[in-house]
Amino acid sequence: MPSAANRATSSTGLGFGFEYFPAFSAIQVQRIGTDENAGSTGWQYRVNRVAPQVGNQELAQGDRVLWYFGASDGARELEVTPSSDRVGAGGTFSVAVTSYAADGSAAPAAGAQVRYGSAAATADATGTVTFVAQGAGLQPVQATRAGDIRSATRQVCSFAGDPTVCNLPPAPAGA
């Protein structure tokens, strides 16, 4: 049973199906939950932003595993990093978008579409956008770019006077 798949599905309660290929000593995940492979599109994963060279990579404590559904065609993983997770209402903050290749190498994600709440902007050549804090409370920040793996959602809190009202959880490891 694939270590990464076993940990991911057992922690969420999702079932999964796989096929073992003895000639290659490899396992291919065929289904996670109700989502099944179709043609050349299927379940892929990365460990610490790197596409594994084997189908059953052992994990170490603290490893970051990303499962995504798509083709193994060199898609890049996007990550958003807001300059602050707490911003006074009407204040500005920037979001850096980084694009990771399958070997883990990083580059600015120029042209990525970044959403902050109901606002949207396109990342410049340095992979950066600037937003004005809107509303009060938590607003999601996420990036997408055609052909790439969308970023995880980060939260930015806009507040009127007291930033402790944000009560945000710690940032994910490696962020």
Backbone as CSV, one residue per row, in Angstrom:
resi,resn,N_x,N_y,N_z,CA_x,CA_y,CA_z,C_x,C_y,C_z
1,MET,0.857,-1.178,0.000,0.000,0.000,0.000,0.900,1.238,0.000
2,PRO,0.667,2.193,-0.897,1.527,3.381,-0.950,1.487,4.157,0.361
3,SER,2.641,4.453,0.885,2.719,5.152,2.164,2.019,6.497,2.127
4,ALA,2.285,7.299,1.090,1.668,8.622,0.994,0.160,8.492,0.841
5,ALA,-0.293,7.549,0.017,-1.729,7.362,-0.176,-2.382,6.850,1.093
6,ASN,-1.743,5.918,1.755,-2.309,5.359,2.982,-2.491,6.438,4.034
7,ARG,-1.465,7.256,4.243,-1.580,8.330,5.242,-2.649,9.341,4.866
8,ALA,-2.675,9.721,3.596,-3.636,10.738,3.162,-5.070,10.241,3.265
9,THR,-5.315,9.021,2.815,-6.690,8.537,2.815,-7.155,8.102,4.195
10,SER,-6.263,7.571,5.013,-6.693,7.151,6.347,-6.982,8.357,7.237
11,SER,-6.274,9.466,7.023,-6.509,10.648,7.853,-7.790,11.379,7.458
12,THR,-8.279,11.164,6.236,-9.484,11.858,5.779,-10.702,10.957,5.700
13,GLY,-10.499,9.650,5.799,-11.602,8.718,5.702,-11.965,8.363,4.266
14,LEU,-11.193,8.846,3.293,-11.441,8.510,1.891,-10.886,7.127,1.597
15,GLY,-11.580,6.395,0.783,-11.052,5.122,0.328,-10.213,5.336,-0.917
16,PHE,-9.400,4.334,-1.258,-8.663,4.431,-2.502,-8.429,3.052,-3.077
17,GLY,-8.190,3.011,-4.385,-7.886,1.764,-5.071,-6.566,1.912,-5.785
18,PHE,-5.832,0.812,-5.914,-4.550,0.872,-6.584,-4.286,-0.422,-7.331
19,GLU,-3.299,-0.370,-8.218,-2.885,-1.553,-8.966,-1.383,-1.721,-8.782
20,TYR,-0.972,-2.953,-8.528,0.444,-3.264,-8.328,1.021,-3.830,-9.618
21,PHE,2.178,-3.328,-10.014,2.879,-3.794,-11.205,4.174,-4.469,-10.769
22,PRO,4.172,-5.826,-10.607,5.339,-6.526,-10.070,6.593,-6.373,-10.920
23,ALA,6.450,-6.269,-12.232,7.628,-6.138,-13.097,8.419,-4.871,-12.780
24,PHE,7.725,-3.860,-12.247,8.379,-2.584,-11.933,8.465,-2.338,-10.437
25,SER,7.931,-3.268,-9.642,7.822,-3.068,-8.189,7.165,-1.717,-7.894
26,ALA,6.119,-1.410,-8.631,5.474,-0.100,-8.518,3.981,-0.248,-8.287
27,ILE,3.416,0.737,-7.649,1.990,0.810,-7.383,1.459,2.071,-8.045
28,GLN,0.320,1.955,-8.723,-0.335,3.129,-9.291,-1.682,3.296,-8.611
29,VAL,-1.898,4.473,-8.065,-3.185,4.788,-7.449,-4.197,4.956,-8.574
30,GLN,-5.296,4.206,-8.519,-6.335,4.248,-9.544,-7.510,5.138,-9.144
31,ARG,-7.727,5.283,-7.814,-8.891,6.022,-7.336,-8.622,6.548,-5.935
32,ILE,-9.035,7.778,-5.674,-9.097,8.326,-4.319,-10.510,8.870,-4.169
33,GLY,-11.196,8.385,-3.135,-12.605,8.743,-2.986,-13.360,8.244,-4.194
34,THR,-14.112,9.111,-4.842,-14.868,8.716,-6.039,-14.172,9.121,-7.330
35,ASP,-12.992,9.767,-7.239,-12.288,10.248,-8.429,-11.342,9.176,-8.953
36,GLU,-11.640,8.679,-10.177,-10.848,7.616,-10.786,-10.010,8.145,-11.935
37,ASN,-8.896,7.461,-12.193,-8.056,7.786,-13.338,-8.858,7.645,-14.622
38,ALA,-8.504,8.458,-15.626,-9.166,8.401,-16.927,-8.126,8.705,-17.999
39,GLY,-7.750,7.699,-18.769,-6.749,7.899,-19.826,-5.411,8.262,-19.214
40,SER,-4.796,9.333,-19.704,-3.487,9.742,-19.191,-3.604,10.684,-17.994
41,THR,-4.841,10.973,-17.589,-5.067,11.834,-16.434,-5.340,10.968,-15.223
42,GLY,-4.689,11.264,-14.126,-4.911,10.468,-12.924,-4.289,11.110,-11.707
43,TRP,-4.195,10.324,-10.655,-3.673,10.814,-9.377,-2.155,10.851,-9.407
44,GLN,-1.619,12.002,-9.057,-0.175,12.233,-8.970,0.105,12.756,-7.568
45,TYR,1.351,12.662,-7.136,1.688,13.275,-5.851,3.107,13.791,-5.863
46,ARG,3.357,14.686,-4.926,4.694,15.242,-4.721,4.988,15.207,-3.234
47,VAL,6.237,14.975,-2.913,6.691,14.985,-1.531,7.698,16.118,-1.409
48,ASN,7.392,17.071,-0.531,8.247,18.250,-0.352,8.511,18.944,-1.685
49,ARG,7.446,19.070,-2.477,7.413,19.746,-3.776,8.145,19.002,-4.893
50,VAL,8.561,17.775,-4.677,9.300,17.015,-5.681,8.481,15.796,-6.101
51,ALA,8.359,15.572,-7.418,7.680,14.382,-7.925,8.591,13.185,-7.671
52,PRO,8.111,12.169,-6.955,8.956,11.029,-6.639,9.305,10.209,-7.883
53,GLN,10.470,9.587,-7.840,10.917,8.743,-8.943,10.363,7.331,-8.837
54,VAL,9.776,7.007,-7.700,9.211,5.677,-7.479,7.744,5.824,-7.112
55,GLY,6.977,4.755,-7.289,5.551,4.810,-7.031,5.171,4.663,-5.577
56,ASN,6.094,4.271,-4.733,5.770,4.046,-3.323,6.873,4.639,-2.459
57,GLN,6.890,5.937,-2.337,7.936,6.611,-1.578,7.626,6.565,-0.095
58,GLU,8.607,6.145,0.690,8.461,6.166,2.141,8.518,7.612,2.618
59,LEU,7.763,7.912,3.650,7.705,9.262,4.184,8.434,9.356,5.510
60,ALA,8.989,10.526,5.761,9.637,10.816,7.038,8.769,11.818,7.798
61,GLN,8.951,11.864,9.110,8.223,12.823,9.935,8.413,14.223,9.375
62,GLY,7.312,14.953,9.204,7.378,16.329,8.719,7.328,16.473,7.213
63,ASP,7.345,15.362,6.457,7.236,15.473,5.004,5.899,16.096,4.631
64,ARG,5.911,16.894,3.581,4.713,17.549,3.062,4.303,16.805,1.801
65,VAL,3.088,16.253,1.783,2.597,15.495,0.632,1.453,16.257,-0.020
66,LEU,1.549,16.429,-1.329,0.494,17.072,-2.105,-0.022,16.062,-3.114
67,TRP,-1.308,15.723,-3.031,-1.971,14.892,-4.034,-2.709,15.824,-4.969
68,TYR,-2.644,15.550,-6.277,-3.409,16.330,-7.241,-3.856,15.411,-8.368
69,PHE,-4.916,15.814,-9.020,-5.478,15.029,-10.110,-5.106,15.708,-11.413
70,GLY,-4.357,15.016,-12.261,-3.957,15.579,-13.538,-2.973,14.674,-14.237
71,ALA,-2.442,15.152,-15.323,-1.451,14.399,-16.083,-0.061,14.659,-15.516
72,SER,0.818,13.687,-15.678,2.203,13.880,-15.204,3.000,14.513,-16.338
73,ASP,2.649,15.730,-16.661,3.212,16.402,-17.832,4.059,17.621,-17.477
74,GLY,4.604,17.641,-16.294,5.443,18.760,-15.923,4.678,19.932,-15.340
75,ALA,3.447,19.724,-14.885,2.695,20.806,-14.249,3.498,21.352,-13.069
76,ARG,3.390,22.632,-12.858,4.116,23.276,-11.766,3.155,23.496,-10.595
77,GLU,3.680,23.385,-9.390,2.897,23.577,-8.162,2.982,25.039,-7.759
78,LEU,1.837,25.681,-7.539,1.813,27.084,-7.141,1.689,27.211,-5.623
79,GLU,2.330,28.227,-5.089,2.232,28.529,-3.658,2.087,30.032,-3.486
80,VAL,1.150,30.445,-2.606,0.969,31.861,-2.310,1.554,32.176,-0.938
81,THR,2.216,33.331,-0.848,2.778,33.789,0.420,2.387,35.255,0.617
82,PRO,1.339,35.515,1.408,0.973,36.903,1.692,2.061,37.574,2.544
83,SER,2.261,38.877,2.355,3.265,39.612,3.130,2.858,39.697,4.596
84,SER,1.563,39.547,4.882,1.063,39.534,6.251,-0.236,38.753,6.275
85,ASP,-0.521,38.108,7.403,-1.811,37.420,7.507,-2.833,38.263,8.255
86,ARG,-2.420,39.447,8.733,-3.308,40.388,9.411,-3.041,41.787,8.857
87,VAL,-4.094,42.420,8.312,-3.930,43.738,7.691,-5.080,44.632,8.139
88,GLY,-4.744,45.843,8.574,-5.763,46.806,8.949,-6.643,47.144,7.760
89,ALA,-7.951,47.287,7.988,-8.902,47.588,6.912,-8.416,48.787,6.103
90,GLY,-8.389,48.632,4.789,-7.936,49.691,3.890,-6.443,49.682,3.647
91,GLY,-5.688,48.916,4.431,-4.244,48.813,4.231,-3.927,47.907,3.050
92,THR,-2.704,47.986,2.566,-2.309,47.149,1.435,-1.376,46.037,1.906
93,PHE,-1.383,44.965,1.141,-0.454,43.854,1.367,-0.157,43.222,0.016
94,SER,0.968,42.567,-0.065,1.332,41.894,-1.312,1.238,40.387,-1.135
95,VAL,1.103,39.710,-2.262,1.094,38.250,-2.290,2.128,37.825,-3.315
96,ALA,3.116,37.045,-2.864,4.117,36.480,-3.767,3.637,35.098,-4.180
97,VAL,3.669,34.830,-5.478,3.270,33.522,-5.990,4.517,32.852,-6.552
98,THR,4.808,31.662,-6.018,5.973,30.897,-6.446,5.494,29.656,-7.174
99,SER,6.215,29.298,-8.226,5.905,28.140,-9.045,7.042,27.133,-8.878
100,TYR,6.688,25.877,-8.520,7.691,24.825,-8.299,7.601,23.771,-9.388
101,ALA,8.740,23.490,-10.032,8.812,22.420,-11.030,8.804,21.072,-10.315
102,ALA,8.658,19.991,-11.068,8.603,18.648,-10.493,9.888,18.267,-9.762
103,ASP,10.998,18.952,-10.053,12.250,18.672,-9.337,12.411,19.552,-8.096
104,GLY,11.393,20.382,-7.817,11.408,21.235,-6.630,12.005,22.611,-6.853
105,SER,12.545,22.886,-8.058,13.131,24.203,-8.308,12.026,25.259,-8.391
106,ALA,12.329,26.438,-7.865,11.338,27.509,-7.738,11.578,28.631,-8.739
107,ALA,10.475,29.275,-9.147,10.527,30.451,-10.020,9.300,31.303,-9.719
108,PRO,9.378,32.622,-9.976,8.179,33.458,-9.805,7.078,32.988,-10.756
109,ALA,5.842,33.010,-10.294,4.704,32.553,-11.105,4.074,33.721,-11.849
110,ALA,4.832,34.309,-12.786,4.319,35.417,-13.590,3.062,34.976,-14.326
111,GLY,2.048,35.841,-14.332,0.813,35.554,-15.047,-0.210,34.751,-14.262
112,ALA,0.136,34.319,-13.050,-0.832,33.570,-12.239,-1.985,34.486,-11.858
113,GLN,-3.185,33.927,-11.824,-4.374,34.661,-11.386,-4.502,34.475,-9.880
114,VAL,-4.531,35.574,-9.137,-4.595,35.518,-7.677,-5.927,36.115,-7.228
115,ARG,-6.608,35.382,-6.357,-7.877,35.855,-5.799,-7.686,36.111,-4.308
116,TYR,-8.227,37.230,-3.865,-8.289,37.578,-2.439,-9.734,37.962,-2.184
117,GLY,-10.477,37.100,-1.507,-11.902,37.351,-1.342,-12.550,37.491,-2.697
118,SER,-13.220,38.617,-2.955,-13.869,38.830,-4.253,-12.984,39.601,-5.234
119,ALA,-11.786,40.008,-4.807,-10.869,40.739,-5.683,-9.961,39.751,-6.425
120,ALA,-9.506,40.158,-7.608,-8.608,39.320,-8.404,-7.559,40.204,-9.069
121,ALA,-6.363,39.640,-9.268,-5.286,40.355,-9.941,-4.368,39.334,-10.600
122,THR,-3.574,39.795,-11.554,-2.617,38.940,-12.259,-1.214,39.242,-11.756
123,ALA,-0.475,38.180,-11.412,0.890,38.344,-10.901,1.798,38.932,-11.984
124,ASP,2.640,39.878,-11.572,3.578,40.510,-12.493,4.778,39.584,-12.761
125,ALA,5.794,40.092,-13.433,6.961,39.284,-13.802,7.699,38.726,-12.593
126,THR,7.547,39.369,-11.431,8.200,38.869,-10.208,7.285,37.923,-9.429
127,GLY,6.091,37.644,-9.984,5.138,36.761,-9.317,4.396,37.433,-8.177
128,THR,4.290,38.756,-8.214,3.714,39.511,-7.097,2.464,40.278,-7.508
129,VAL,1.501,40.347,-6.577,0.313,41.199,-6.727,0.143,41.970,-5.426
130,THR,-0.580,43.087,-5.499,-0.884,43.881,-4.306,-2.395,44.043,-4.207
131,PHE,-2.904,43.893,-2.981,-4.332,44.046,-2.721,-4.541,45.065,-1.605
132,VAL,-5.753,45.619,-1.551,-6.199,46.461,-0.455,-7.090,45.591,0.422
133,ALA,-6.807,45.563,1.733,-7.595,44.745,2.666,-9.053,45.142,2.589
134,GLN,-9.917,44.138,2.457,-11.344,44.395,2.290,-12.156,43.748,3.402
135,GLY,-13.290,44.366,3.709,-14.203,43.806,4.696,-13.569,43.661,6.063
136,ALA,-14.144,42.787,6.860,-13.607,42.485,8.189,-13.642,40.972,8.351
137,GLY,-12.567,40.427,8.867,-12.489,38.980,9.066,-11.614,38.312,8.032
138,LEU,-11.724,36.991,7.986,-10.871,36.190,7.119,-11.342,36.215,5.670
139,GLN,-10.372,36.341,4.766,-10.622,36.266,3.329,-9.624,35.269,2.740
140,PRO,-10.065,34.377,1.835,-9.151,33.404,1.235,-8.267,34.026,0.161
141,VAL,-7.026,33.534,0.075,-6.090,33.921,-0.981,-5.668,32.635,-1.684
142,GLN,-5.805,32.617,-3.016,-5.443,31.420,-3.783,-4.985,31.840,-5.176
143,ALA,-4.057,31.060,-5.759,-3.557,31.340,-7.105,-3.822,30.159,-8.034
144,THR,-4.098,30.491,-9.292,-4.255,29.493,-10.345,-3.498,29.982,-11.579
145,ARG,-3.114,29.046,-12.407,-2.514,29.377,-13.708,-2.758,28.179,-14.612
146,ALA,-3.164,28.434,-15.831,-3.509,27.360,-16.760,-2.399,26.316,-16.822
147,GLY,-2.778,25.048,-16.649,-1.838,23.938,-16.738,-1.070,23.643,-15.474
148,ASP,-1.226,24.474,-14.439,-0.484,24.287,-13.197,-1.394,23.794,-12.078
149,ILE,-0.780,23.338,-10.992,-1.502,22.864,-9.816,-1.827,24.083,-8.968
150,ARG,-3.108,24.330,-8.719,-3.496,25.529,-7.972,-2.845,25.528,-6.587
151,SER,-2.706,26.701,-6.034,-2.115,26.816,-4.696,-3.112,26.366,-3.637
152,ALA,-2.588,26.040,-2.484,-3.447,25.860,-1.318,-3.997,27.234,-0.956
153,THR,-5.112,27.263,-0.268,-5.714,28.526,0.149,-5.080,28.987,1.451
154,ARG,-4.662,30.232,1.481,-4.179,30.869,2.713,-5.221,31.904,3.122
155,GLN,-5.258,32.234,4.385,-6.217,33.212,4.895,-5.506,34.505,5.267
156,VAL,-6.118,35.629,4.914,-5.656,36.942,5.342,-6.827,37.583,6.076
157,CYS,-6.556,38.138,7.258,-7.603,38.741,8.076,-7.509,40.261,8.004
158,SER,-8.629,40.883,7.690,-8.741,42.334,7.703,-9.438,42.712,9.010
159,PHE,-8.898,43.717,9.700,-9.478,44.110,10.986,-9.582,45.626,11.068
160,ALA,-10.526,46.107,11.895,-10.758,47.541,12.033,-9.875,48.159,13.107
161,GLY,-9.680,47.481,14.224,-8.895,48.097,15.289,-7.992,47.134,16.024
162,ASP,-8.504,45.973,16.354,-7.769,45.025,17.183,-7.399,43.779,16.377
163,PRO,-6.101,43.595,16.028,-5.699,42.450,15.204,-5.872,41.099,15.894
164,THR,-6.078,41.084,17.211,-6.253,39.800,17.893,-7.591,39.159,17.551
165,VAL,-8.513,39.926,16.956,-9.795,39.343,16.544,-9.603,38.330,15.426
166,CYS,-8.460,38.373,14.753,-8.223,37.466,13.634,-8.098,36.017,14.074
167,ASN,-7.452,35.752,15.197,-7.343,34.400,15.734,-7.010,33.368,14.660
168,LEU,-5.941,33.637,13.903,-5.546,32.751,12.808,-4.745,31.555,13.321
169,PRO,-4.896,30.411,12.632,-4.046,29.258,12.981,-2.628,29.521,12.469
170,PRO,-1.642,28.766,12.961,-0.273,28.933,12.464,-0.206,28.659,10.974
171,ALA,0.753,29.294,10.304,0.980,29.064,8.873,1.427,27.620,8.678
172,PRO,1.118,27.005,7.521,1.559,25.633,7.277,3.078,25.541,7.275
173,ALA,3.601,24.370,7.647,5.050,24.158,7.670,5.618,24.411,6.271
174,GLY,6.738,25.089,6.224,7.393,25.363,4.959,6.840,26.551,4.222
175,ALA,5.826,27.211,4.789,5.231,28.362,4.107,5.916,29.645,4.503
